[in-house]
Amino acid sequence: MMEAVGVHTVRDLAEWKFGRWARAIVTLAALEETGHKRAPSSLNIDLALDKEHETKTFNEMLALPVSSLQGLSAKADEALRHHHVDTIEKLGKWKYLEWATALSNIVDAEETLSPSDRKLDRQLKKLDN
C-alpha cells in the first residue's frame, strides 16, 4: 500500500518528508497556546501545505486530510486510509512511522560482525600495534 506514496522500505518511511512534516505539525500543535493573540512570525510552512491551508494554526492543521500536505494527492488519502490514517494528526502519531524513525535512528549502533569476526578483528588490531 505504501508503495503508492513512494515508500518501499523502513528507512523510506522514516525519511518520508510527509511523515516528518506531519510529526512536526503534531509536536508544534501541542505547544500552541489557544486564546492568545497570534504574534507576528517569520516562520511559515507554506511549502508543506496546499495554498488554502497556509494560514491555519497548527491545531487546525491536525484535522486536515493527509492530501493537504503539498505534494500528496487524494491517492495518498486512499492508500493511508487502509492503515486507518486519514488526517495529518493520525499520520504524525502513526505508530509505524514512529517505529520506522526509531529503527532508522538507532541502526548505526548495530553490531554487524559475528562474535568470531569481532574476535578476529581484535586479533588483527593487536598485530597492527
Backbone bond lengths (Angstrom), bond angles and torsions (degrees), N, CA, C in turn:
res aa  C-N    CA-C-N  psi(-1)  N-CA   C-N-CA  omega(-1)  CA-C   N-CA-C  phi
1 M - - - 1.452 - - 1.524 112.31 -
2 M 1.328 117.33 -41.13 1.460 120.50 -176.16 1.530 112.47 -72.52
3 E 1.324 116.63 -15.06 1.455 119.95 176.70 1.526 110.64 -60.45
4 A 1.321 116.44 -29.29 1.470 121.68 -179.73 1.529 111.85 -62.86
5 V 1.336 117.21 -21.69 1.463 120.85 179.06 1.533 111.38 -114.11
6 G 1.325 116.27 18.43 1.456 121.44 173.85 1.515 115.84 83.56
7 V 1.324 117.64 16.90 1.467 121.35 179.89 1.521 108.22 -107.76
8 H 1.352 115.04 119.60 1.462 119.95 -176.99 1.527 112.90 -119.79
9 T 1.335 116.73 -22.32 1.460 120.70 -176.35 1.526 110.18 -132.69
10 V 1.315 115.98 170.23 1.461 121.46 176.41 1.527 109.40 -60.53
11 R 1.327 116.66 -44.02 1.463 119.86 178.87 1.526 111.15 -63.29
12 D 1.329 117.68 -39.41 1.472 120.52 176.32 1.526 110.46 -56.64
13 L 1.332 116.05 -44.25 1.461 119.91 -179.45 1.527 110.52 -65.37
14 A 1.314 117.54 -42.76 1.466 121.44 -179.65 1.530 111.37 -62.73
15 E 1.318 117.04 -35.26 1.463 121.50 -175.89 1.529 113.20 -97.86
16 W 1.315 117.70 0.70 1.458 122.99 -177.20 1.523 109.24 -61.58
17 K 1.322 117.00 117.03 1.464 119.67 -173.73 1.522 113.20 -58.66
18 F 1.310 117.93 -33.17 1.466 120.20 -178.75 1.527 111.05 -68.91
19 G 1.313 116.22 -35.93 1.460 120.75 175.01 1.518 111.05 -67.32
20 R 1.339 116.37 -42.21 1.474 119.80 178.13 1.518 110.51 -63.25
21 W 1.332 117.16 -42.22 1.466 120.53 178.62 1.524 110.52 -62.10
22 A 1.328 116.77 -45.61 1.470 120.66 -179.12 1.529 110.57 -61.92
23 R 1.323 117.58 -42.21 1.470 120.71 178.59 1.525 110.76 -62.74
24 A 1.321 116.48 -40.53 1.468 120.43 178.84 1.530 110.90 -64.75
25 I 1.315 117.12 -42.63 1.469 120.98 179.27 1.525 110.35 -62.39
26 V 1.320 117.61 -43.47 1.473 121.59 178.04 1.527 110.15 -60.44
27 T 1.318 117.18 -46.03 1.465 121.46 -179.81 1.523 111.07 -62.17
28 L 1.327 116.79 -46.36 1.467 120.75 -177.47 1.527 111.88 -70.70
29 A 1.316 117.14 -31.92 1.468 120.23 177.22 1.529 110.22 -63.26
30 A 1.312 116.95 -37.28 1.468 121.07 179.59 1.535 110.99 -66.32
31 L 1.308 116.92 -25.12 1.466 121.32 -178.98 1.523 112.84 -91.51
32 E 1.315 115.29 -14.33 1.459 120.49 -176.06 1.522 110.48 -68.65
33 E 1.310 116.19 133.43 1.460 121.07 179.57 1.520 108.94 -93.60
34 T 1.325 115.88 126.05 1.461 119.97 178.73 1.523 109.38 -89.34
35 G 1.314 115.87 151.77 1.451 121.09 177.76 1.517 114.02 82.64
36 H 1.314 116.97 1.32 1.460 120.26 178.11 1.517 109.30 -104.56
37 K 1.317 115.14 146.42 1.457 120.04 177.34 1.522 108.24 -65.46
38 R 1.311 115.70 136.17 1.452 120.49 179.59 1.522 109.97 -68.04
39 A 1.291 115.10 124.67 1.466 120.10 176.58 1.523 108.37 -82.51
40 P 1.313 116.93 148.15 1.469 118.51 176.05 1.528 109.31 -58.80
41 S 1.291 116.06 142.12 1.452 120.56 -177.07 1.516 110.02 -138.86
42 S 1.319 115.09 145.98 1.457 118.59 176.80 1.527 110.68 -92.87
43 L 1.327 116.74 -7.09 1.460 120.84 178.63 1.521 109.99 -81.57
44 N 1.299 115.62 130.78 1.457 119.26 168.98 1.521 106.76 -140.29
45 I 1.306 114.04 154.12 1.470 118.62 177.92 1.525 108.82 -120.67
46 D 1.309 114.21 39.75 1.464 120.94 -176.31 1.529 113.08 -57.28
47 L 1.314 117.40 -31.27 1.461 119.52 -179.45 1.527 112.50 -76.75
48 A 1.336 116.77 -11.30 1.466 120.77 -179.10 1.519 112.71 -95.34
49 L 1.330 117.66 -20.60 1.467 121.09 -174.79 1.519 112.13 -120.72
50 D 1.321 115.16 151.64 1.461 119.76 171.92 1.519 108.31 -62.00
51 K 1.302 116.15 149.90 1.469 123.54 -172.77 1.528 113.57 -48.94
52 E 1.323 118.01 -43.85 1.470 120.57 -174.80 1.530 113.91 -69.22
53 H 1.330 117.61 -8.54 1.466 120.92 -178.22 1.529 113.10 -111.20
54 E 1.309 117.51 0.93 1.458 121.32 -172.95 1.527 114.16 -63.54
55 T 1.320 118.47 -25.14 1.469 120.54 -177.24 1.529 113.14 -95.66
56 K 1.306 117.71 1.51 1.461 121.20 -179.10 1.531 111.00 -73.10
57 T 1.326 115.46 154.67 1.460 120.28 173.74 1.527 108.40 -76.27
58 F 1.318 115.62 165.22 1.469 118.70 178.13 1.525 110.58 -59.99
59 N 1.325 117.16 -40.40 1.462 120.11 179.22 1.525 111.96 -63.76
60 E 1.306 117.31 -36.37 1.475 120.23 177.08 1.526 110.88 -69.11
61 M 1.321 116.47 -32.82 1.469 120.95 -179.57 1.521 112.26 -65.65
62 L 1.317 117.40 -28.48 1.467 121.15 -176.24 1.521 112.81 -56.03
63 A 1.318 116.89 -37.21 1.470 121.00 -175.28 1.530 112.94 -85.20
64 L 1.320 117.57 -5.59 1.462 120.11 -178.48 1.516 111.02 -69.67
65 P 1.331 116.79 149.90 1.469 118.61 174.91 1.528 109.88 -65.95
66 V 1.302 116.66 155.10 1.455 122.57 -179.29 1.524 111.13 -56.20
67 S 1.315 117.47 -33.78 1.469 121.15 -179.75 1.519 112.81 -67.40
68 S 1.322 118.53 -4.56 1.462 121.74 174.41 1.521 111.01 -74.43
69 L 1.328 116.50 -16.48 1.456 120.25 174.06 1.522 107.58 -74.14
70 Q 1.321 115.35 127.19 1.460 120.38 -174.23 1.524 110.85 -61.35
71 G 1.312 115.67 122.48 1.454 121.90 -179.76 1.518 113.21 111.30
72 L 1.326 117.20 -11.60 1.462 120.41 176.32 1.518 109.44 -105.18
73 S 1.299 115.55 141.46 1.462 120.73 -178.95 1.528 110.49 -106.19
74 A 1.306 115.15 -178.91 1.463 120.66 175.66 1.527 110.39 -60.77
75 K 1.311 116.73 -23.84 1.466 121.71 176.64 1.539 110.10 -61.42
76 A 1.329 116.27 -36.39 1.466 120.71 177.45 1.521 110.15 -67.33
77 D 1.339 116.73 -41.04 1.470 119.84 176.50 1.518 110.02 -55.94
78 E 1.317 115.19 -45.14 1.466 121.12 -178.27 1.532 110.77 -64.10
79 A 1.329 117.13 -45.53 1.468 121.04 -178.77 1.528 111.07 -64.49
80 L 1.317 116.76 -42.66 1.463 120.47 -177.46 1.521 112.39 -76.07
81 R 1.312 117.34 -26.79 1.464 120.88 178.25 1.530 110.48 -60.22
82 H 1.329 117.16 -29.99 1.469 121.12 176.77 1.528 111.21 -63.61
83 H 1.336 116.61 -20.57 1.460 122.16 178.63 1.530 110.88 -104.68
84 H 1.327 116.58 15.21 1.473 123.72 180.00 1.534 111.94 63.30
85 V 1.320 115.84 31.40 1.459 122.11 177.35 1.522 107.18 -114.36
86 D 1.342 115.91 110.69 1.461 118.08 -178.17 1.527 113.52 -129.99
87 T 1.326 117.61 2.83 1.461 120.93 177.24 1.531 109.25 -136.38
88 I 1.316 114.99 164.80 1.462 120.15 175.48 1.531 109.73 -60.16
89 E 1.318 116.89 -39.83 1.465 119.98 179.45 1.531 111.27 -61.27
90 K 1.313 117.40 -46.51 1.470 119.93 -179.02 1.528 110.92 -65.36
91 L 1.332 117.14 -35.64 1.459 119.45 176.77 1.529 109.81 -66.20
92 G 1.324 116.86 -45.10 1.458 120.93 -179.20 1.511 114.02 -64.11
93 K 1.322 116.77 -25.18 1.476 121.56 -179.86 1.528 112.57 -105.04
94 W 1.304 117.55 3.73 1.461 122.45 -174.52 1.527 110.30 -61.67
95 K 1.322 116.29 123.19 1.464 120.81 -174.64 1.530 112.64 -60.33
96 Y 1.306 118.69 -33.83 1.468 120.28 -178.79 1.531 110.88 -70.16
97 L 1.313 117.02 -34.27 1.467 121.08 174.67 1.531 109.28 -66.89
98 E 1.312 116.64 -42.32 1.463 121.33 178.82 1.531 110.68 -63.26
99 W 1.315 116.93 -44.53 1.461 121.03 179.85 1.524 110.74 -64.92
100 A 1.320 116.54 -44.41 1.468 120.33 -179.87 1.524 110.43 -60.97
101 T 1.320 116.87 -40.98 1.459 120.93 179.03 1.521 110.60 -64.62
102 A 1.320 116.87 -44.69 1.465 120.89 179.34 1.532 110.87 -61.69
103 L 1.320 116.95 -46.08 1.469 120.33 179.48 1.522 111.26 -63.17
104 S 1.297 116.76 -42.22 1.454 121.35 -179.68 1.527 111.03 -64.49
105 N 1.327 116.67 -36.54 1.462 120.77 -179.64 1.523 112.70 -72.15
106 I 1.323 117.84 -32.09 1.464 121.16 -173.85 1.532 113.25 -96.07
107 V 1.304 118.01 -12.35 1.466 121.36 -172.74 1.529 112.67 -59.49
108 D 1.320 118.31 -29.90 1.458 120.18 -179.97 1.522 112.35 -65.92
109 A 1.312 117.46 -18.46 1.463 121.44 179.34 1.530 111.96 -88.69
110 E 1.309 116.43 -2.05 1.459 120.26 -177.30 1.527 110.91 -70.86
111 E 1.306 116.19 133.31 1.454 121.94 174.61 1.518 107.47 -83.93
112 T 1.313 116.11 118.76 1.464 119.77 -174.92 1.526 113.04 -100.06
113 L 1.323 116.99 -10.94 1.455 119.68 179.18 1.527 110.77 -87.27
114 S 1.305 116.27 144.73 1.462 120.82 175.28 1.530 107.96 -72.78
115 P 1.338 118.13 163.04 1.473 119.84 178.38 1.527 112.75 -55.08
116 S 1.317 117.39 -40.60 1.473 119.24 -179.14 1.535 110.50 -69.48
117 D 1.328 117.72 -35.40 1.460 120.36 177.36 1.530 110.94 -68.63
118 R 1.331 116.91 -36.06 1.472 120.37 176.97 1.524 110.58 -64.70
119 K 1.344 116.02 -41.35 1.463 120.74 178.79 1.524 110.03 -62.46
120 L 1.314 116.26 -45.50 1.461 120.81 178.70 1.527 110.38 -61.97
121 D 1.318 116.58 -41.31 1.465 121.93 179.27 1.531 110.33 -61.08
122 R 1.333 117.62 -43.44 1.466 121.81 178.39 1.536 110.51 -63.33
123 Q 1.333 116.85 -41.51 1.462 121.29 -179.34 1.535 110.31 -65.31
124 L 1.309 116.74 -40.06 1.474 119.99 178.90 1.522 111.06 -66.72
125 K 1.320 117.23 -36.47 1.468 120.77 177.44 1.529 110.91 -64.63
126 K 1.340 116.15 -37.60 1.465 120.10 178.18 1.539 110.23 -63.15
127 L 1.319 116.32 -38.76 1.461 120.42 179.46 1.529 112.01 -66.61
128 D 1.313 115.64 -31.97 1.472 120.37 179.21 1.514 112.06 -69.51
129 N 1.332 116.98 -25.10 1.482 120.56 -176.95 1.474 109.19 -84.56
